[in-house]
Amino acid sequence: MISLTSEHDRRGDLPSDPQDIIDELKEDMSWDESGIDDSNFLPGKSAFIQRHNLPITTTVIDRPSMEDLRNAIENGCAVEITLTGIRGPADNPNYQHSLTLDGIAKAGNEAAVFVSDPATPSGSDMHMISLSGGDRPYILVDYPNWSGLSIISKIHIQCWDSNNSSTDGNKSSVPDKNIQQDSSVIIEKTSFSNKIGCFAPPAIPSWIKNNADWWSKGLISDKDFAIGIGYMVKEKKSFKSIT
């Protein structure tokens, strides 16, 4: 929310203190000590967007592909990842955790995601990713905070609609049968490639700066650092840090 409103000169429409924004979202989403129930996430975010009159559409993609992630980032949209852990210890076999996607990188057969994560000491991390088998594979994440298998089960994509001054969420070219609409929230069951795009101005990604610092201190390997640099040089992509 903060990054999107700041980029479009609407930061003043939100509370000045980021903690107030978080508290407001928690209330809208009925947050408690156990977290946020998935059924409350979209209605809560929709209520927040409407109350502040923001032209933001939210798209949800279940079991996203690498192309879904890449398209969302390239279109300048904020992306929240739902990471689902399975096959964990007997006393805690499953879990869910939210990450903010800052960028992706791919070099040869290696790929990684760059994320903001409140559960880690640095708060900004790179995780290697791979694909499961099958016709519609899951994205597997090498997430160190979970001993089992971690998959990207869902992504929430928030996109700024510059052509719409209100939050009616009616900017999709996907057939109606594939969409369930709740005010500013669009739940899409097909490819993200049909969604309206948002332009993000070129910027030096924060994760490249962080990786350079970590690499200089010997905290990440040459191979891991080269993945991000190699991808940017080859593809000339720019990614933005999302708050």
N, C-alpha and C positions, 0 to 999 in steps of 0.2 A: 504493500500500500504506500509506504513512505517513498520508495524509489519511483514508483509510477507517478505519484502526485508531484514529486519534486521535478521530474523530467518534463512535466507539462504545466509547470508554474501554478500548481494547485495545492502546494504543501500547506498553505494557510487555511485550507478547508478542513484540515485535520487538527486534533489537539497538538499543541506544541511539544508536549512531553511524550516521547515514545512509549513510556510505561502506561500513560493514560490510554493510548491507542490499544495496547495489549489488554489492559483491564476491560476496556469497552468491548473488544472482540470476545474476551472470555465470557463476559456476561451475555452477549448475544448468542454465543455457542453453548451456553449452559455448562461451562467448565466446572469440574469438581476435582477432588484429589486424585481420582482415577483417570483424569484426562477429559477428552472431548469425545462424546459418542458420535460415531460416523454420521448418524441420521441428523445430528444437529449442526454439522459443519457447514453445509451449503446454505440452509435457511439463515443461520447466524451471520455468515459472510454477506449474504444478500441484504439482510436487514441493515448491516453497517454501511454497505455501499449506497443503498437508497437513502439512508438518513443523512449522509454527507453529500448526496447528489453528485456522485462520481460516475463518469461514463466508462465504467469498467465491466467487461463481461468475464464471467468465470466459466471455464470449460473443464470438465472432468473426463479423463480417459482412463479406463480400467485396463490393466495389463498393457502398458504403453510399449512401443517399440523404440529403438534407437533413433529412428527418423522422427518420431513424435517429440522426443527430447530436443533433438537438433532444430527442428522447425520452430518450436516454441522459443528457444533461446535466440535464434536468428531473427525472429519476428519481434524481439524486444519485449517479450512478455515475462512477467514474474512467474516462476514455477515452484510449486511446493510438491515434494516427493513424499508419498506414504511408503515407508519401508516396513515390510512385514517379515518378521523372523519366524521360521518354522524349524522343526526337528531340534529343538533346544533341549535342555535338561529336563528330567522327568517332573521336577517341581515347578517348572516354568517353560512349557513346551512351545509357546507362541508369544509373540509380542508385536506391537506396532509403534513406530516412531516417525516423526516428521522432520524432514530436512529441506533446506532451501537450495535449489539448484543454481549454482553460479556459472557453470560452464561444463562442456564435455570436450574430450580430446580423443583422437584415434590415430594411431600410427601403425600401419601393417595389421597384424593380428592382435595388437594390444589396444585397449581402450580404458578410459577412466572418466569419472565424474568428479567435479569440484563442487563442494557443498559448504554451506554454513550449517553448523550443528551445535546447538546449545548444550549437548551432552558430552562434548569433548573439551579438553583443556584449552586448545587453541581456538576453538569455535569456527575454524575454517580448515577444511581437510580435503585431501584427494583420496579416492577409493578406486581401486581397479575393479572393472566390471567384465562380465562375460555373459553368454547366452545359454539358456537351457536348451534341451532338444525339443523336437516337435515342430509342427507346422506354424504354431504361433508361440514362439519361445518367450519365457520370462527373462527379464534382465536381472542377473545375479550380481549382488554387490559384496565385495570383500570387506565386510564391516566388522572391525575389530571388537566392538562392544557386544557382539553376540556370538556365542559358541556354535550355534546351529547354522542354518542356511538363511541368508537374507535376500529377499527379492523386492523389486520395485512393483508393488501391486497396483499403484494408482498414482496419477499426477493431477494436481489442480493448477490450471493455467489461467492467470489473470492478465487480460489484455486491455489496453486503453483504446477506446474507439473515438478517434478524433472527429469523426463525422457525426457523432451523436452527443448532444448536450445533456440528454437524460439517460437513465439506466434501464432501458426497456429490454436490452439483451436480444434484440431481434435482428442480428447482423450475420446470421449463419446462412450459407448457401446449401447446407445439408438438407435433404428431404425431411419433412416433418416427422415421418414415421421413425426416424433415427434420433429424435430429440425429445427430451423431457424438459420443459422449461419452467423455471420458478423465478419470476421477475427478472433480475439481472443475471441469474444463474442458468447456464446452458449445460446440460449433461449430454455429451455426445458419445455415441456407441460406434462410430465409424472413424475413419482416418482424420487426423488433425489437419491434413493438407487442404481440406475444404473450408477451414475456418478463416475468418478475416485476419489479416496480419497487422502487426503494429511495428513501426519503424523505430529502431533504437540507434541513436547517434554513435559513431565509433568511439571507443574508449579502451584504454589499457586495462585489462581485467585485473581485479585485485588478487585473484588466485595466482596469476603469473608472478606478481610481485612477492606474494607470500612464498610461492614455491622457490623463487630465486633466493630468498632469504634462507629458507630451510635447506636448500641444496648447498649454499655457501657454508652452512654450519654442519653439514654432513648428516642432516636429519632425514633426507630422502636420497635415494640412489640416483646415479646418472641416468639410468634407464627411465625411471619414473619422471624425472625432470624433463628428459628429452621428449617424452610423449606429448606433453603440453606445448613445448616450444616448437617441435616438429609439425604439429597439427596447425598451429597458427601461421607458421611460415608458409606451409604448403597451401592451406586453404584461404589464408588472409581473412580469417573470421575475427570479429570482435565480440566479446562477451561483456556483460555488465554484472556488477555485484548487486544482488537483490536483497533488500531488507524487508 
